[in-house]
Amino acid sequence: MDSLSLEKDTLWEQLASIERQLQSVKEESLARGRKIEELKAKSVAKLAKAKSDTEAFISSYRADAEAANIGAKEISIAAEVKLSCVLDHARQQFRRETLKEVHARGFNLSANIERAKTLEEEAATLLSDEDGSANGSDSGGGEDEVLMEETPGGATPEDAAAEDVAPK
Protein backbone atom coordinates (compact mmCIF):
# COMPACT_ATOMS: atom_id res chain seq x y z
CA MET A 1 0.00 0.00 0.00
CA ASP A 2 2.79 2.31 0.83
CA SER A 3 4.34 1.58 -2.43
CA LEU A 4 1.06 2.30 -4.19
CA SER A 5 0.67 5.47 -2.28
CA LEU A 6 4.20 6.42 -3.09
CA GLU A 7 3.65 5.59 -6.73
CA LYS A 8 0.41 7.57 -6.66
CA ASP A 9 2.19 10.57 -5.18
CA THR A 10 4.92 10.25 -7.76
CA LEU A 11 2.35 10.07 -10.52
CA TRP A 12 0.57 13.09 -9.07
CA GLU A 13 3.81 14.99 -8.98
CA GLN A 14 4.56 13.96 -12.56
CA LEU A 15 1.06 14.95 -13.56
CA ALA A 16 1.44 18.31 -11.83
CA SER A 17 4.83 18.78 -13.47
CA ILE A 18 3.38 17.93 -16.88
CA GLU A 19 0.46 20.30 -16.23
CA ARG A 20 2.91 23.04 -15.32
CA GLN A 21 4.93 22.32 -18.44
CA LEU A 22 1.74 22.25 -20.47
CA GLN A 23 0.63 25.54 -18.93
CA SER A 24 4.07 27.01 -19.57
CA VAL A 25 4.01 25.84 -23.21
CA LYS A 26 0.46 27.20 -23.53
CA GLU A 27 1.55 30.57 -22.16
CA GLU A 28 4.60 30.58 -24.44
CA SER A 29 2.37 29.68 -27.35
CA LEU A 30 -0.03 32.54 -26.52
CA ALA A 31 2.91 34.92 -26.08
CA ARG A 32 4.32 33.80 -29.44
CA GLY A 33 0.88 34.18 -31.02
CA ARG A 34 0.64 37.72 -29.68
CA LYS A 35 4.20 38.42 -30.83
CA ILE A 36 3.32 37.04 -34.29
CA GLU A 37 0.20 39.23 -34.43
CA GLU A 38 2.24 42.26 -33.37
CA LEU A 39 4.86 41.46 -36.01
CA LYS A 40 2.12 41.00 -38.61
CA ALA A 41 0.60 44.34 -37.66
CA LYS A 42 4.04 46.00 -37.79
CA SER A 43 4.73 44.29 -41.14
CA VAL A 44 1.44 45.47 -42.57
CA ALA A 45 2.13 48.99 -41.31
CA LYS A 46 5.68 48.94 -42.70
CA LEU A 47 4.42 47.50 -45.97
CA ALA A 48 1.72 50.18 -46.21
CA LYS A 49 4.31 52.87 -45.43
CA ALA A 50 6.74 51.45 -48.00
CA LYS A 51 3.94 51.28 -50.58
CA SER A 52 2.95 54.88 -49.79
CA ASP A 53 6.59 56.03 -50.01
CA THR A 54 7.00 54.17 -53.30
CA GLU A 55 3.86 55.73 -54.74
CA ALA A 56 5.02 59.17 -53.59
CA PHE A 57 8.44 58.55 -55.16
CA ILE A 58 6.85 57.38 -58.42
CA SER A 59 4.52 60.38 -58.45
CA SER A 60 7.44 62.73 -57.78
CA TYR A 61 9.49 60.99 -60.48
CA ARG A 62 6.67 61.33 -62.99
CA ALA A 63 6.21 65.01 -62.14
CA ASP A 64 9.97 65.59 -62.46
CA ALA A 65 10.06 63.68 -65.75
CA GLU A 66 7.13 65.70 -67.08
CA ALA A 67 8.76 68.95 -65.98
CA ALA A 68 12.02 67.85 -67.60
CA ASN A 69 10.17 67.03 -70.85
CA ILE A 70 8.45 70.41 -70.82
CA GLY A 71 11.79 72.10 -70.12
CA ALA A 72 13.42 70.15 -72.93
CA LYS A 73 10.63 71.16 -75.31
CA GLU A 74 11.00 74.81 -74.28
CA ILE A 75 14.74 74.62 -74.78
CA SER A 76 14.23 72.94 -78.15
CA ILE A 77 11.77 75.63 -79.23
CA ALA A 78 14.12 78.37 -78.01
CA ALA A 79 16.99 76.73 -79.88
CA GLU A 80 14.88 76.52 -83.04
CA VAL A 81 13.94 80.19 -82.73
CA LYS A 82 17.54 81.17 -82.11
CA LEU A 83 18.72 79.01 -85.01
CA SER A 84 16.10 80.60 -87.23
CA CYS A 85 17.27 84.07 -86.19
CA VAL A 86 20.89 83.10 -86.78
CA LEU A 87 20.02 81.73 -90.22
CA ASP A 88 18.05 84.87 -91.10
CA HIS A 89 20.96 87.01 -89.92
CA ALA A 90 23.39 84.91 -91.98
CA ARG A 91 21.17 85.25 -95.07
CA GLN A 92 20.91 89.00 -94.60
CA GLN A 93 24.65 89.29 -94.04
CA PHE A 94 25.26 87.24 -97.19
CA ARG A 95 22.92 89.50 -99.15
CA ARG A 96 24.66 92.61 -97.78
CA GLU A 97 28.05 91.22 -98.69
CA THR A 98 26.81 90.27 -102.15
CA LEU A 99 25.42 93.77 -102.71
CA LYS A 100 28.67 95.32 -101.50
CA GLU A 101 30.56 93.05 -103.84
CA VAL A 102 28.28 93.94 -106.74
CA HIS A 103 28.71 97.65 -106.05
CA ALA A 104 32.47 97.19 -105.64
CA ARG A 105 32.68 95.62 -109.11
CA GLY A 106 30.89 98.57 -110.59
CA PHE A 107 27.47 97.07 -111.21
CA ASN A 108 24.91 99.73 -110.65
CA LEU A 109 21.66 98.29 -111.81
CA SER A 110 19.50 101.16 -110.59
CA ALA A 111 20.24 103.12 -113.76
CA ASN A 112 19.28 100.10 -115.85
CA ILE A 113 16.08 99.66 -113.89
CA GLU A 114 15.16 103.31 -114.38
CA ARG A 115 15.98 103.06 -118.09
CA ALA A 116 13.85 99.91 -118.39
CA LYS A 117 10.94 101.63 -116.65
CA THR A 118 11.10 104.62 -119.02
CA LEU A 119 11.28 102.25 -121.98
CA GLU A 120 8.25 100.39 -120.70
CA GLU A 121 6.38 103.68 -120.28
CA GLU A 122 7.35 104.75 -123.79
CA ALA A 123 6.26 101.38 -125.17
CA ALA A 124 2.93 101.66 -123.35
CA THR A 125 2.52 105.18 -124.74
CA LEU A 126 3.36 103.98 -128.23
CA LEU A 127 0.94 101.09 -127.92
CA SER A 128 -1.81 103.41 -126.79
CA ASP A 129 -0.94 105.81 -129.67
CA GLU A 130 -0.94 102.84 -132.04
CA ASP A 131 -4.40 101.77 -130.85
CA GLY A 132 -5.63 105.34 -131.32
CA SER A 133 -4.18 105.66 -134.83
CA ALA A 134 -5.52 102.27 -135.89
CA ASN A 135 -9.00 103.36 -134.90
CA GLY A 136 -8.68 106.91 -136.32
CA SER A 137 -6.38 107.10 -139.33
CA ASP A 138 -3.54 105.09 -140.81
CA SER A 139 -0.28 107.02 -140.59
CA GLY A 140 1.99 104.63 -142.42
CA GLY A 141 5.47 103.64 -141.18
CA GLY A 142 6.12 106.28 -138.49
CA GLU A 143 5.82 103.85 -135.64
CA ASP A 144 8.72 101.66 -136.76
CA GLU A 145 11.05 104.60 -136.54
CA VAL A 146 10.05 105.34 -132.94
CA LEU A 147 10.43 101.70 -131.80
CA MET A 148 13.97 101.47 -133.15
CA GLU A 149 15.17 104.26 -130.86
CA GLU A 150 18.90 104.32 -130.46
CA THR A 151 21.01 105.23 -127.50
CA PRO A 152 24.15 107.36 -127.67
CA GLY A 153 26.82 105.65 -129.73
CA GLY A 154 24.37 104.04 -132.17
CA ALA A 155 23.42 101.04 -129.98
CA THR A 156 19.89 99.80 -129.31
CA PRO A 157 18.45 99.91 -125.73
CA GLU A 158 19.10 96.16 -125.33
CA ASP A 159 22.77 96.63 -126.22
CA ALA A 160 23.08 99.48 -123.70
CA ALA A 161 21.52 97.38 -120.94
CA ALA A 162 23.96 94.54 -121.66
CA GLU A 163 26.88 96.98 -121.45
CA ASP A 164 25.70 98.34 -118.07
CA VAL A 165 25.52 94.84 -116.57
CA ALA A 166 28.98 93.80 -117.74
CA PRO A 167 31.77 94.40 -115.17
CA LYS A 168 33.85 97.54 -115.65
GUDRENLUM-124674 format. One record per atom (N, C-alpha, C, O): residue in three letters; x, y, z. Coordinates in steps of 0.1 Angstrom, whole numbers, plus 5000, padded with zeros to 4 digits. Atoms other than C-alpha are relative to their C-alpha. Example, Ala and Ser with C-alpha at 12.3 -4.5 7.8 and 13.67 -1.06 7.14 Angstrom:
BEGIN
ala500949885000;ala512349555078;ala500950125000;ala501950125007;ser499149895000;ser513749895071;ser499250115008;ser499750225009;
This chain:
BEGIN
met500849885000;met500050005000;met500950135000;met500650224993;asp499149895000;asp502850235008;asp500650024987;asp500850134982;ser499449995013;ser504350164976;ser499050054990;ser499450134981;leu501049955009;leu501150234958;leu499750155003;leu499650234994;ser500249864996;ser500750554977;ser501250084995;ser501050194991;leu498849935005;leu504250644969;leu500050024985;leu500350124980;glu500250005014;glu503650564933;glu499050104996;glu499250174986;lys501149905003;lys500450764933;lys500550145002;lys500250234994;asp499549864998;asp502251064948;asp501050044989;asp501050154985;thr499149975011;thr504951034922;thr499350034987;thr499750124980;leu500849975012;leu502351014895;leu499450135001;leu499350204991;trp500649874999;trp500651314909;trp501050114998;trp500750214992;glu499049905002;glu503851504910;glu500450014985;glu500650124980;gln499749995015;gln504651404874;gln498850074993;gln499150144983;leu501149935007;leu501151504864;leu500050155003;leu499750224993;ala500049864997;ala501451834882;ala501250074992;ala501050184987;ser498949955008;ser504851884865;ser499750014985;ser500050114979;ile500450005014;ile503451794831;ile499050114998;ile499050184988;glu501049895001;glu500552034838;glu500750145000;glu500350234992;arg499349884999;arg502952304847;arg500750034987;arg500750144981;gln499349995012;gln504952234816;gln499050044988;gln499350124980;leu501149985010;leu501752224795;leu499650155001;leu499450224991;gln500549874997;gln500652554811;gln501150104995;gln500850204989;ser498949925005;ser504152704804;ser500050014985;ser500250114979;val500050015015;val504052584768;val498850084994;val498950154984;lys501249935004;lys500552724765;lys500250155001;lys499850224992;glu499849864999;glu501553064778;glu501150054990;glu500950154984;glu499049965010;glu504653064756;glu499350004986;glu499650094978;ser500750005013;ser502452974726;ser499150124999;ser499150184988;leu500849885000;leu500053254735;leu500950134998;leu500550224991;ala499149895001;ala502953494739;ala500650014986;ala500750124980;arg499550005013;arg504353384706;arg498950044990;arg499250114980;gly501149965008;gly500953424690;gly499850155000;gly499650214989;arg500149864999;arg500653774703;arg501250074993;arg501050174986;lys498849955006;lys504253844692;lys499849994984;lys500250094977;ile500250025015;ile503353704657;ile499050114995;ile499250174985;glu501049905004;glu500253924656;glu500650145000;glu500350224991;glu499449865000;glu502254234666;glu501050014988;glu501050124982;leu499149995011;leu504954154640;leu499250014987;leu499650084978;lys500949995012;lys502154104614;lys499550144999;lys499550204988;ala500549875001;ala500654434623;ala501150104997;ala500950194988;lys498949915004;lys504054604622;lys500449984985;lys500750084978;ser499750035014;ser504754434589;ser499050074990;ser499450134980;val501149935009;val501454554574;val500250155000;val500150214990;ala499849854999;ala502154904587;ala501350044992;ala501250144985;lys498849975007;lys505754894573;lys499849994985;lys500250074977;leu500350025014;leu504454754540;leu499250114995;leu499450164984;ala500949895004;ala501755024538;ala500950134999;ala500750204989;lys499149885000;lys504355294546;lys501049994988;lys501150094981;ala499150025011;ala506755144520;ala499350024987;ala499850094978;lys500949985012;lys503955134494;lys499750154998;lys499850204987;ser500449865001;ser502955494502;ser501350084996;ser501250174987;asp498749945004;asp506655604500;asp500349984985;asp500850074978;thr499750035014;thr507055424467;thr499150074991;thr499550134980;glu500949935008;glu503955574453;glu500350154999;glu500250224989;ala499649865000;ala505055924464;ala501350024992;ala501450124984;phe498849995008;phe508455864448;phe499749994986;phe500250064978;ile500350015014;ile506955744416;ile499250124995;ile499550174984;ser500749885003;ser504556044416;ser501050114998;ser500950194988;ser499049905001;ser507456274422;ser500949984988;ser501250084981;tyr499250035012;tyr509556104395;tyr499250044988;tyr499850104978;arg500849975012;arg506756134370;arg499950154998;arg500050214987;ala500149855000;ala506256504379;ala501350064995;ala501450154987;asp498749955005;asp510056564375;asp500249974986;asp500850054978;ala499850045014;ala510156374343;ala499150094990;ala499650134980;glu500949915008;glu507156574329;glu500650145000;glu500650204989;ala499449865000;ala508856904340;ala501250004992;ala501550104985;ala498850015008;ala512056784324;ala499750004985;ala500350074977;asn500450015014;asn510256704292;asn499550144995;asn499850184984;ile500549875003;ile508457044292;ile501250104998;ile501350184989;gly498849925001;gly511857214299;gly500849974987;gly501350064981;ala499350035012;ala513457024271;ala499350054987;ala500050104978;lys500849945011;lys510657124247;lys500250154999;lys500450204988;glu499849865000;glu511057484257;glu501450044995;glu501650134988;ile498749985005;ile514757464252;ile500249984985;ile500850054978;ser500050045015;ser514257294218;ser499450114992;ser499950154982;ile500749895007;ile511857564208;ile500850135000;ile501050204989;ala499149884999;ala514157844220;ala501249984991;ala501650074984;ala498950035009;ala517057674201;ala499650024986;ala500350074977;glu500549995013;glu514957654170;glu499850154996;glu500250194985;val500249865002;val513958024173;val501450074998;val501650154989;lys498749945001;lys517558124179;lys500749964987;lys501450044980;leu499450055012;leu518757904150;leu499450074988;leu500150114978;ser500749935010;ser516158064128;ser500550144999;ser500850194988;cys499449865000;cys517358414138;cys501450004995;cys501850094987;val498650005005;val520958314132;val500049984985;val500850044978;leu500150035014;leu520058174098;leu499650134992;leu500150164982;asp500549875006;asp518058494089;asp501250105000;asp501450174990;his498949914999;his521058704101;his501049964990;his501650054983;ala499050045010;ala523458494080;ala499650034986;ala500450074978;arg500549975014;arg521258524049;arg500150154997;arg500550194987;gln499949865002;gln520958904054;gln501450054999;gln501750134990;gln498649965001;gln524658934060;gln500649964986;gln501450034980;phe499550055013;phe525358724028;phe499550104989;phe500250134980;arg500649915009;arg522958954009;arg500850135000;arg501150194989;arg499249884999;arg524759264022;arg501349994994;arg501850084986;glu498650025006;glu528159124013;glu499949994985;glu500750044978;thr500250015015;thr526859033978;thr499850134994;thr500350164984;leu500349865005;leu525459383973;leu501350085000;leu501550164991;lys498749934999;lys528759533985;lys500949964989;lys501650044983;glu499150065010;glu530659303962;glu499550054986;glu500350094977;val500549965012;val528359393933;val500350154997;val500850194987;his499749855001;his528759773940;his501550024998;his501950114991;ala498549985001;ala532559723944;ala500549974986;ala501450034981;arg499650045014;arg532759563909;arg499550104990;arg499850094978;gly500549895009;gly530959863894;gly498649974994;gly498350044984;phe501350035005;phe527559713888;phe499050095007;phe498850085019;asn501049924995;asn524959973893;asn498849984992;asn498650044981;leu501150045008;leu521759833882;leu498850105001;leu497850094994;ser501149904998;ser519560123894;ser499850084988;ser498750114984;ala500249935013;ala520260313862;ala499349924990;ala498549974982;asn500650095010;asn519360013841;asn498549985003;asn497749984994;ile501450014996;ile516159973861;ile499250124996;ile498150114991;glu500649885004;glu515260333856;glu499850014985;glu498750054980;arg500049995015;arg516060313819;arg498949904995;arg498149934986;ala500950105004;ala513959993816;ala498550055003;ala497650034995;lys501449954996;lys510960163834;lys499650114989;lys498550114985;thr500449905010;thr511160463810;thr499749944986;thr498849984979;leu500350065013;leu511360233780;leu498649935000;leu497949934990;glu501450064999;glu508260043793;glu499050114999;glu497950084992;glu501049895001;glu506460373797;glu499950054986;glu498850074981;glu500149965014;glu507360473762;glu499349904991;glu498649944982;ala500650105008;ala506360143748;ala498550005003;ala497749984993;ala501549994996;ala502960173767;ala499450124992;ala498350114987;thr500549885006;thr502560523753;thr499949974985;thr498950014978;leu500050035014;leu503460403718;leu498849904996;leu498149914986;leu501150095002;leu500960113721;leu498750075001;leu497850044993;ser501349934999;ser498260343732;ser499850094988;ser498750114983;asp500049925012;asp499160583703;asp499649914988;asp498949964979;glu500250105011;glu499160283680;glu498549964999;glu497949964989;asp501450034999;asp495660183692;asp499150114995;asp498150104988;gly500749885004;gly494460533687;gly500150034985;gly499150074979;ser499849975014;ser495860573652;ser499449894991;ser498949914980;ala500650115008;ala494560233641;ala498550025000;ala497849994990;asn501449975000;asn491060343651;asn499750124992;asn498650134985;gly500349875006;gly491360693637;gly500550004985;gly499749994976;ser499549995013;ser493660713607;ser501349924999;ser501949895009;asp498850085002;asp496560513592;asp501150094996;asp501050164986;ser499049915002;ser499760703594;ser501149954992;ser501950024986;gly499050065008;gly502060463576;gly501149945008;gly500849865017;gly498850074994;gly505560363588;gly500650085011;gly501850055014;gly499449914990;gly506160633615;gly500349925013;gly501249965020;glu499850064987;glu505860393644;glu501349915000;glu501849895011;asp498850085001;asp508760173632;asp501250085004;asp502250035010;glu498949914997;glu511060463635;glu500250035015;glu501350045020;val499949974985;val510160533671;val500449885008;val501149905017;leu499750124993;leu510460173682;leu501549974999;leu502049915008;met498650035003;met514060153668;met500850115006;met501850145000;glu499249894994;glu515260433691;glu501449955004;glu501649845008;glu498650044998;glu518960433695;glu500550085012;glu500050195015;thr499449934989;thr521060523725;thr501350074995;thr501750044983;pro498849935005;pro524160743723;pro501149894996;pro501349795003;gly499050105005;gly526860563703;gly499449914989;gly500249834984;gly500650085011;gly524460403678;gly499549875005;gly499149794996;ala500550144996;ala523460103700;ala498550015004;ala498050115007;thr501450014996;thr519959983707;thr499950005015;thr500949985022;pro500150014985;pro518559993743;pro500449875006;pro501049875017;glu499650134994;glu519159623747;glu501549995001;glu502149935010;asp498550005000;asp522859663738;asp500550095011;asp501550055018;ala499649914989;ala523159953763;ala499849935013;ala500649945022;ala500350074987;ala521559743791;ala501149895002;ala501549875013;ala499050114999;ala524059453783;ala501350065004;ala502050015012;glu498749934997;glu526959703785;glu500050045015;glu501050035022;asp500149964986;asp525759833819;asp500249895010;asp500749915021;val499950124991;val525559483834;val501449955000;val501849895011;ala498650065001;ala529059383823;ala500950075009;ala500850195012;pro499049944991;pro531859443848;pro500950104994;pro501350084982;lys499149905006;lys533959753843;lys501349995006;lys502250075002;
